[in-house]
Structures are given as structure tokens and as C-alpha cells.
Amino acid sequence: LWDHGYIIHLGHGGHPCPNLLRQSNPSPWSDLGVMEDMFGHGEGDTIYDTQLGLSNLVIVHSTGVYSHCVSWCQCPGADKDRYLHLLKARLFPASITCPQSAFTFDVLDHFLIDALECKTSAMSFYQKLRCFTNNAFPHKISDRYCELMWVFRIWRDLMNRIWFGFGHETDRSPAPGDLALYCLACPQPGINLPSSWKDSYDDWLVMQRYVVDGNFTAQHRKMKTLEDDVSLADGKGYMVTEEPCEAHITESIEKNEASCHIS
């Protein structure tokens, strides 16, 4: 599509911007030199033309990594809403201020299933996409691995909020624990257990058990720089909120039982 001069128009449902068409153009061939300069570049080269509102955009899809020429909306103030135009086209931008890379919704859903079911790492997944694009020379394909990590983290949080009913309500934010799945198997008085369960059942039949298990992969979550570990849903899911947890650790006093053997 790049070689054939295909242009993706954003902001008007796939149609060229009306303001771009209204620009003075005394000759129908006046922009020919500009277009030749645009498509004279190779894929992945950073190009931008302010007169026509054209620039190249690296789009990552389930079938590979591609460079496309996009025509941005030229309406007044539209330069601040470019990320919204990409989202309406089902493209998730890697940046809000000046997007140069975008991921299709399909490839993000694809990676979500691969990560959950096949335990595929982000590096392996993106390397697969590079091989899909150019199996002979995958190293020549644009490297958007870091952008994939950033975008997928936000995408997973947004999908989680949508699944729990917070996708279309901007005036209500999830409270602590609202993004955690409700456990139907856990006995809860008034829900799946009679309110008078203490009088109806023996103590041994309904009781609370604590199981201690070691998470040997928790060390993989250690960050080299803690300030880069920004939580998107602090305390909204299964983990406790950071501030109360830190306050509890500070105030708690660890007591070690002394083993004293007196002969």
C-alpha cells in the first residue's frame, strides 16, 4: 500500500479533510512534487509535510509491522486530538502528543490471548510479527517493542475496567476491590450461606482456613527504579492499596520467638 501511494485519512470517517480540499491550489499538478518527495522515502523513514498534513505512521497489526502514509485532519484545533482520531479508526497510539506509532485493536487482543493462554512474552510476540513482515531480514523491520509494552499495559487496564462496568462511566471511578472477580465458591452469609449458619451447621462443617503458599516468581516483579513502577489501578483489584500497606509495614513490629533451651 505504501508503494502504491495509499493514504489513510483520519478525522472524517476515512474521507479527506474538507479544510484540506478548500486550500488554495492554483494548479492540479502543484502538489505532484510534494507527493513524489513523500513516497520517495523508504518505509520507516520519518517524513512530515505540514502543507498537506501528511506523515508516516508505523502501524503494528496481527499480520506484521507496516509503514503507512496518513493524512491528518486540518480542522482548527484538530492537532490536539490526533490520538482520538486514531482511536476512532481502531488504532491505539503509542503517544498522545505526537503519535508516530499505533497498534490495531486486533493485535492487542491477539497478544492478550497469547499472553494468557500460550504464556508468550512481549519480545517473542513482537519478534513473530517482524518475521511475518520480513522473514528473511526481520532485523530491518521497525523496532516497536518498548511501545508495545507501554500500550499493552494501558490496553489491559482499559479492558479490565470495561469488563467490570467502568468503561463508559467517566463520572464514577472504581473503588478498592471493584476490579476483582466475585468468588461464588466462597461461603458468604446472606448470599450462598444462611444468615443463621452458626446455629444451623456444626463448627467443623463451615470454617475459615488459611493456606500459606510461596510465590517463587514474585522476584521477577522487582523494579530497578521504583519510581518507574506506576500503578494504573492501585488497590482496585486483588492487591491492597500501596499507602495503607506501607503504613502497616512501618507500624508493625516483628516479634521473633527466642528458642532458649535450658538444660
Steps between C-alpha positions, in 0.01 A plus 500: 500500500790736572653433160167560325451838668211404728415769758303443820275799571426559868237712671214482249404134481766409247431797271740788430473799728274771347742770613775328305286502188416870542864606503597713207644288221548700179625201302389138525865397458647734765507232768650234277854584604404482866337160456805369317717614790267327744499162332863525400591408857534145617274331751581601855655836404364792697328736259261784559341764281313782673337629183318179418478371857680181400734291710604139525361280775630159605199273547538166677239242401453128558648430159812716535651846546432753226565865418206696364457854378225672699324828435409675823193716545573868429201644686581771759622339823507150350873464560427450871251218431710284272505217750118506505489477121723193519282338765190557287682314222564210744868593530651537847772769491830455681504871582235764562695815413666396174403144398737332256405140581167329551373151576179359362239382746526155344871458572450608862219247545719240330789567738265491800386147412854389415633628833223330701465169319842445339713692755660691214735779601479842339845456343406167339166634382651804333780294347230280347338807344836609356543155347149522352600828336841394372608151589832535317611823669286556811763732649417756230145540631433795730554415865188587700553258789510770771192667353320164508576464871366849578188471288411147608520593868247779446287282272479222759394749768235652274361159410488408867302815579259431214440142618407627845263769371721809521566542128231755420452677833745788531337640815552184705837349581552147632529473877750271672424143399254590222727351231521160671289203396225396737559150635181293497663207678596690816234464773344841566214547746185631337614406149579130474489429873204550736528791739447258788778271387661493846188334642426280198841343438766340711821693558708252306271518195531874439834641598765737371832363385824681429744353250853638467655457158834625371502707184842418360455725195429814702865598471443558127289802590788683667564832331843649446353847555194505726390841373430343160258251656183707457181318592198541274252343743650532847287296740218460247555129453631224724796684651474747786549872440865601520477776765310296765733207434812715549352653817423153638853378430648808668286467814523124530761353730635160415530273800741213486446214739822429684594135517655456839597151613568474870672184599 
